């Protein structure tokens, strides 16, 4: 467990900084910019989710990047209902979950 905690601290950008910046950009900024032009909430969800997904395409590839649309929809709904703080925390929790999942798969791969 200590090894995981140390690795999380090393991976702090992808676990802590990126979710903060992504949620501020893809939720907060797009939402409040949309308010200025009287954009409805469905348009916000679509634009926010697609932008979030497209930003992940370069390093996740098409298949895994397009799956991010669903995460974007979920995060947009959380943002609308609960605000940006909870959305950031959920995004961080998701990244921590993915980190542990990937680490576990790597360990199982090397054990076989």
Order of alpha helices (4+ residues) and beta strands (2+ residues): alpha-alpha-alpha-alpha-alpha
